[in-house]
C-alpha cells in the first residue's frame, strides 16, 4: 500500500511542478509562442498522463482491498456459529458453509463480474465458469452440473 501511495504522491508532485513550469514559461515568453513554452506544455501533458495512470492504479488497489475485505466479512458471517438470544432457538434452517467453499463461490462470482465488465457478454459467463482461477469442487452437486 505504501508503494501505491508513494507512486500517486510522486506523480502528483511531478504534475504540479510541470504546471508551475508551464505558467513560468508563459510568463517569461509574454504573448509569444516559444520552444520553452512548447516544451513545458509537452512535459505537462506527459506528467498529466502519468498522474492519471497513478490514479487508476490507486483506484484498482482500493477496489481490490474492498473486495478482499468484503470476502473476509462474508466468510466470517457465513462460517461463524449463530448465537441467539437466551430462550431463542439458534437454528437458521440453512446448512453451514465451509470457508473454502464460500471462497470458491466468491471467486467464481468475481470472475463473472470482471468478464461482464469487459463486455464479453454471454460467452464470457461460460468461460468464467471454466476458468482455472475460479475453481469448482466436484463434491458439490451444483458444481458438477456446470
C-alpha positions, -999 to +999 in steps of 0.1 A: +000+000+000+028+024+008+042+020-027+008+029-042+005+060-021+041+070-028+036+065-065+005+086-065+021+113-044+052+114-067+031+116-098+010+144-083+041+164-073+056+160-108+022+171-123+021+202-101+057+211-108+050+207-146+020+230-143+042+256-125+068+253-153+041+260-179+030+291-160+066+303-156+074+297-193+043+316-204+051+345-181+087+347-194+076+344-230+049+370-228+023+365-255+047+349-280+050+312-286+084+298-278+101+265-278+103+268-240+065+271-237+060+242-261+085+220-242+068+230-209+034+222-223+046+188-237+061+179-203+029+190-186+008+166-209+032+138-201+030+144-163-008+146-166-009+112-183+014+097-157-007+112-129-039+097-144-022+063-146-012+065-110-047+075-100-061+045-120-036+021-102-046+035-068-083+031-077-076-005-087-058-011-054-086+003-034-112-018-052-091-050-047-089-042-009-126-035-008-133-069-024-109-087-001-125-071+030-159-079+017-149-115+011-134-118+045-166-104+061-187-127+041-167-157+051-168-146+088-206-142+086-212-175+068-189-196+089-195-183+124-220-201+147-253-184+150-258-171+185-294-165+195-307-146+225-313-167+256-345-187+252-345-184+214-336-213+190-304-208+171-314-229+140-314-208+108-326-236+086-295-233+064-267-258+065-233-243+075-210-233+046-173-241+047-149-212+043-132-229+014-165-235-004-176-199+002-143-186-012-146-207-043-181-193-050-169-158-043-141-162-068-164-175-094-187-145-090-158-121-091-146-137-124-181-134-139-183-097-129-148-090-144-157-108-176-190-090-179-174-056-172-150-062-201-181-065-223-176-101-234-213-108-229-228-143-225-198-161-239-177-147-211-200-163-185-193-197-198-155-190-199-156-177-164-173-208-152-145-229-166-116-205-157-089-222-136-088-193-112-125-199-104-123-235-092-153-257-086-154-287-063-169-318-079-180-330-044-208-305-046-237-314-069-243-278-081-207-276-093-207-310-111-237-299-132-217-270-145 
